[in-house]
Amino acid sequence: MELLSHLALGFETAFTIQNLLWCFVGVLLGTLVGVLPGIGPTATIAMLLPITFTFSPVTALIMLAGIYYGAQYGGSTTAILINLPGESSSAVTAIDGYQMARKGRAGPALATAALGSFFAGSFATLVLAVAAPPLARVALNFGAAEYFSLLVLGLLVSISLAHGSVLKALGMIALGLLLGTIGQDVTSGTPRYTMGYQELFGGVNFVSLAVGVFGVAEIFKNLQSMSDREVGVSRVTNLWLTRDDLRRIAMPVLRGTGLGSVLGILPGGGHVLASFASYAAEKRLSKNPQEFGHGAIEGVAGPESANNAAAQTSFIPLLTLGIPAHPVMALIIGAFILQGITPGPTVIEDQPALFWGIIASMWIGNIMLVILNLPLIGLWVKMLTIPYRVLFPAIVVFASIGCYSIDGNPFDVYAIAVFGVLGYVLIRLGCEPAPLLLGFVLGPLLEENLRRAMIISHGDPTTFVTRPLSATLLALGLMCILVAALPHIRRKRNEVFVEED
């Protein structure tokens, strides 16, 4: 009964005109950036953060969440129609989805992706509603040492699940932590690493860093590699499934939903891992594995359900522990901070309307996405023909105006350019910028809990290994890094987290 009363509060919050409108805007933008390869939800959310500063906290977070899970829907459209995933988690969908489109079955492939995504997203939101409150209550009992160890575990797991070199990912985490220390010391007020710039006394502007590293740097990368897109399917018909299609996708959707709901909680690339794990499972369980790679509808149903379920459950560590599962969640933590809210286990008690309003909006958003994705498929096909050279100037201009509008400080706009160049250099060097953002967001929390634990223990560093829960969390983090460094695991990891150029 308590859950029902909380959900009633959530729907009451989500059904206000303002929140419904911005939920729709969020899922529409998410679908757009998912459809248009080369933009993605990370860059979009980074560049829209300044706009949300003027919204109420619940409205801002409903819109940003809608962009993220909306992009999971939209990413499947390009994967199926032009064999170019709009989202990394949709890469596996392209394997069989594109082959279905080439055989004249683009309509059933898109319908499978939309219906599987809707079911998975709705179920995973229920998992979030049921699992988050008890987990938050457990987290409230954590001391400073346990919270420090939990943050370390989150960073190490994100490294082990990210693609690319483990050593480079560790370097990016360290760089993010260093950037997070810039500004006045919390305890003494002494400026650190400010190089004499008063604008840095309050620390590096989160929006400037996010827009530069994920927005501008991605634009540089895309301008270098972007080629003209050819849409092989100009008209999509038969947007419904036969009885045989429904029978074939039923179990893959259920299995994908279960896998995604569990793997989405993992820091790093849980949604990407979920889609690949689902594809591997369906191929292994199929009576006709030879069909996979040649247009098997199960190869679309399972992965699309998995990545959308994972998109919803990735909010669990964010809303209950204040730990981002991946860069998009780190950006949403930034939105919390911009709104003056500390993300973590106290949000449920201190901001119940916000917490339950976000959850209720996910169900509403999923319904909106089904309505948007199937009837308007013709519009999305036309959107694929927009040249990237037309899009990127507008993206840069709006991002810069938005960043300037927060404090009216030109220094923040200059910082976007600096971090954009830095991000592009890191990408060219083969470094993944996502761990940098996670380190930057979690760095201040890490430092705060480290200091608090050391004060409580009177300067005894063994407190982190003598407290059982803290020691267990640190041991799990070390185990993740050791396992990720094993040659066999490293090869498999690189196969799964392959970047789509």
Protein Blocks (a to p, Z undefined) as FASTA:
>chain_A
ZZmmmmmmmmmmmmpmklmmmmmmmmmmmmmmmmmghiajmlmmmmmmmmmmmpcfklmm
mmmmmmmmmmmmmmmmmmmmnopafbfklmmmmmmmmmmmmnopmmmmmmmmmmmmmmmm
mmmmmmmmmmmmmmmmmmmmpcfklmmmmmmmmmmmmmmmpgcjfklmmmmmmmmmmmmm
gccdfklopaehklopaklmnopafklmmmmmmmmmmmmmmmmmoccdddfblbdghiac
cfklmmmmmmmmmmmmmmmmmmmmpgcjlmlmmmmmmmmmmmmmpmblmlgonapaklmm
mmmmmmmmmmmmmmmmmmmnopafbfklmmmmmmmmmnopacdjklmmmmmmlmmmmmmm
mmmmmmmmmmmmmmmmmmmmmmmmpcfklmmmmmmmmmmmmmmmmnopaklmmmmmmmmm
mmmmmmmnopafklmmmmmmmmmmmmmmmmmmmmmnnopaklmmmpmklmmmmmmmmmmm
mmmmpmklmmmmmmmmpccZZ
